[in-house]
Amino acid sequence: MHDEKTIVTLKQLFDGMIEIREREEGYQIRAVGFTPKPTPWFDYEIDGANIVLRG
């Protein structure tokens, strides 16, 4: 994980970002900054070279 200063610096370079978090149930992903509000969190899994959204 990067320190907060590095994250703030990197955020200034892009219009948006993809956030990933780990939960007890698995991993979740969402998009932030491309629209006025972040997308909801989606459960996902990696299947070979593919990302599969669940739910």
N, C-alpha and C positions, 0 to 999 in steps of 0.2 A: 504494500500500500504506500502511496506517496504522501508526503506531508501536505498540510493544508495550503501552504504558500505555493507549492508546485501545482496543486490542483487548481487554485484560483488563476494562476498564470496560464495554464493550459486551456481553461474555460474561455478565456478572452480570445483565443485564436480560432474558435469554431462557433458556428451558428447553433449547434446543438450537440447532444451526446447520447450515447446508449449507456444506461446504468444497469449493472448486474449485481444481484445480492444473493447470498446463500441463506436459506431458511432450513429449519429441521426437516421440512417436507421435500426439499430439493432447491433448485435454483430458480430465480425470477429475473425478468428483463423488462425494461421500459425505455421509452424515448423521452428526452427532456430538451426543451428549447426550440423545437421545430414548430410548435404550435403554442398558443397562449398558455395552455395547461399541459402538464406532463401526461403521457398516456397512463392507463392503469398498469399495474404490475401483472405480467403474464408468466405462468409457470412454463418452463421449457426444459428440454433435454437435448443432448448432442447425440446424433446418430451418424457415426462415421464423419463425413464432411458436412453434414446438414444440421441445422438447428430446427427442432420440431417444437412448435408452440402447442401447449396442452390447454384444454378448457375453453 
